[in-house]
Amino acid sequence: MTAQPPGDHPRRADIRNIAIIAHVDHGKTTLVDGLLKQGGAFHAKQHIVDCAMDSNDQERERGITILAKNCAVHYGDLRVNIVDTPGHADFGGEVERVMRMADAALILVDAFEGPLPQTRFVTRKAIQAGLKLILVVNKIDKPRCEPETVVDKIFDLCVELGAEDWQLDFPVLYGSGRLGFMHTDLDEARKLLDQPAGPGRDLQPLFEVIKNEVPGPVIDAGAPLQLQCGNIDHNDFVGRMAIGRITAGVIRAGQAVSVLKGPGAIPSRGRALQLHRFAGMGREEIKEAKAGDIVVVTGLEQIGISDTICDAENPIALPPIPIDEPTIKMTFGVTTSPLTGLEGKPLQSRDLKTRLNREAQKNVAMRFAETDAPDVFEVSGRGVLHLAVFIETMRRENSEFQVGPPRVIYKEDEHGKRLEPIELAVIDVPEVHSSKVMSLMLSRRAELVVMDVKGSMQHLEFTIPSRGLMGLRNLLLSSTQGEATLNTLFQGYGPYRGDIEKRINGAIISGNGGNVVAYGLFMLQDRGTFFCDVGEPLYEGQVVGENAKDTDMVVNLSKEKKLTNVRSSGADEAIRITPPRKFSLEEALEYIRPDELVEVTPKSIRLRKLYLNETDRKRLSRV
């Protein structure tokens, strides 16, 4: 096999830079755990948690990787820099910006599920970046898996995506990241499943493939310094920290440098105060680094994603990192709720703008813009989950604010016709529920493109507008008793497919303030489903439930029972309250209508009308 792409550039022999890419839940972070353990990143008595690279609170709670992260291990005299990337489509921006740090990509594929939509996305990005490909067929310990077919499917996928001949000549490994072993031969890998952990059942074959097949970084030490920032970190003591790979030249601690926003930009001067490189999951300070090293540079407060740190006297910028455009937008605004300030710190317009600007600098797939209202901003992202993670982060910073419903970003073609984002939705469902899935998808303007049978499961692929996916996952799970799996991938823009009815039922709205009283809630239970419980605070205009009919209804949940001396049979029966329906943040965002908002506080997620007063709502509805 070809050990590196064509070219006679001199390369470093002591370093390998790799990115691990895959569909969500195919085992990237678990494999990184194994590489860290067997690469000597932990000492013998150190307690090691699973998915150690998922250090963010939300990553642990959701069980997914959200942020791309760097680490490094040693294999003999070889230093292996590893970038762990997210597998969810909404965080594709994290994958795009770190591809330039690597020389090779480990494509991880589940031996049972095979390549899924996000596998296509990350593989396309790796091919476009000109990376050497290594296929790792993971989870061969799963029952009824077919690792033999995975290799053919990935080869066909790479051909379809336009891979070069040297990229198609990829090595293949089989094994289990959870059990901590890999092998280049499938039969040998299956034998290792029955052996106890020890010599021979390890990741050495993977390390050997990385050593022998991955090209070392190009050496161009005599050229002027070029270091492109692929990630940003922050520390209260040293401020902003740029993480990136040195493309050319040498950088030293204390060196005067220039920062360029792109080709033709005016350079800004600065000084690289400290240099660090990755060591295991931590960092170690160094005095000098050269072409091929992935380093952390402190002291440059003006640095941003895709900026180039250059030689002070000879600044030459690298091309900017290409990032796909956002497809979803929503409004972020200063909270106008009567309960403002009771559960957190309300953000003023300048605070909200500062926070959005700080996020946009490091979250390259997110954009924000001002609107006609001085206290409302329009924020764009890759999907509802992408923006929901940011909203949750702000919640945990003790902030109070309000957000509007997600809306897709439309475009126009050269003839002035409206185009909308179209996604590929892949659904696997038991055959008994397939008709329900078909009906649900067709009602959301989806078009069936593939229908196949996998054992007792029906494999369905649809093209569907992005707006049709909002709230779809919960409906899909409800109608299939939780047995359907849904995976999506953004395909591109296509002709507008017509209106989609998002929510049929109207809202139950509180007509006054106070607290929820058991009697008032009990007397209205048959009118619909409620979102609040006894004792919770209320305000006028708050959406407290879903009406059984298609119209909005104003109610008084703080109404108390009149106390009289009249008694009748059954009058004092125990009040039984149905448990309320509680939304997660993503469910709330997908549920609300255009005239509704989600009020976000550190302790609560409330739904409300845009205009709290009933008279204002009626007057504006006639305009």
Steps between C-alpha positions, in 0.01 A plus 500: 500500500604860442621641831432860404343706222710574192775759543868515588481751787724417795293384797553463873544144620434565871137624480166377368190724498166317473131591530242243610171544311174304500124510529365572849524204743740293288765505773748782427548621857514143635778417253689814607470374860672176393776685314564721804513203738726287281707801394609562858300819557386379846709363783428152635292600806310787341121474499376531142140588411337376179502745208764709675521741206133597549590747774212743441199459735253490213710242316478265798128561551406459134752222429635670187812692404424869440843664481807384306788432739871425476717251685834326437649156571840338445569176317868430549682810368195603299273783618137461387282812514131402504195719430170358629209646298121510551282253310172693502407689183419820693864528609652453154670840534726348766609232250563743215733730691729230644556303177803713414672393822519138380681303231271197525148414606393185686150428367323305773198296390269284712522139375124452550359835381749560219552847348224746596424857382763676711761246382445640151539861623825450694650275232430764235674763714804272550525431126469870416776580753730250323546275803623141499209271594508208747185292546432363849206256513399531865268300730553160335389352835138595417272205415393461135750761378643484147848658502583348158235710324608824671829514309324476162245765599772744611700437180189570289430811708854632447477439126167684491653794692787531251792363703843482337653161417748526790210579738306196379798280589414519871607250768223324693491396866236302689438494872328657798598831653307412816694175544825674402624297201538526123639270229557527126356150443129444571534130592778580748295785644206262557729255683610781732138548610523179707845571646559680832657845492879491479787483251369448148158644581584869476514797266857440381385411143326840483812679627707312239265606219518861620880478508544335160206630294440857623729758338705715736442875483685693229821672614546854377698643791687754284180673383339791689275401791141399417269362772125487434270518802251211490362530852477753785532435873478745788663524839427764765874544563639527145187588296443365148706204382539406134521130412633411159756320289820660376497477120844654446787653694581501870334677795666577833364614836520880521530544123350807330239392243230640272139383487317506165122456462551380141684569174521875440406592858697754704723316749477573872816466708527292816724272700470125560555502877483127570500178297344172606456165328263218588619223732238233565185693591703789640759745372868562553688825452768513230742767381489425125286319244543444127302403192266206569453565872153570643546768765313735733609866477414755772528879499306581180167645611404603144525144362192329351411173327666468155748786570866445408785568743786614275857616510505865618716617208358278225127442568336258255142388575367150437165460318203522739338177621186432290191465720153393380224758541243486787152366419297598810446838670319622810477817707674559833357786704507674835237341723179699554339248737334625822713241684827655378788481747345246739708202384812645337668806354297670223722587203480859375532561126872591516573192716312276259680648199840457669422135582380423147807668351732296724328177396504586128879548515564140606187326368564542127172338390297760696423855383307784660360831375310795644130552426271805491438454874803615707461219755444211254768321294468241223724196550567240227637147535513150352193363676276516806741289709794723403323811633339315795845402631605867493176605675558235768857628546365852559245362748781346701672838508200620710352704213134581435380577145233397248524331159264471206405193295758355256444596135677367192715733290359528148687593182396593146621354170589704192131505399385641834342173619525417869740225605508330840750270678436132426632216718540126458314314775593134554253298712527140619175372648330161565291406197178505704540878553620592151159620376474746793844635416408540131184690589682726745783578258273569202298744711824695545566530125758219499572297185599132518826420318606159643295215646679185607464210744765417761381184675192596701575872452387729220770740373350822365674805354318827434587846380318745727501878555695605811183660641329160473752353744406739782318299765511189281721285724256492793201432271695220335588336832141535627345343190748208492510427876858627516638247249589731208845651447537825305823639350519810284748675271474840333497449123466849358236746387202392289166639378252604770264207565196678641354573841538258792257510792730506801250494788127446468395558862463845649658628822356531849609842623501640854279809525651626825795474735537312829572134575342181363226382738400134510127578477540724194719241325265213590193676359670560163676165451250374243568801275846384394853411612674726752869591526501637858456348845336612823687783675693622194496878436290636212474822303256637246579373150687187612422187297399250770365218284381365167132538414310194382359723221682701233431839662676684782323512836561740792455347849543582868711232670531695824124476568423367849194312622244718676463407866132481612307311762306310233596134469385243247580137430832467321590871531814433703641218290879484471636706209707291259739693279644349182882541492600790272681463170856634538704607197871471445656811347505355146138378533388845614676671208343263247154522663436876502315692226622823331305713753658324800835512681700279735603675822832356617625530859755295699215311670207505256397470138165677449290554189332838449324709240694772321240751622399427858181705511190341345373833368832563321487153342145552370577847366817387319329191355260734313782704346 
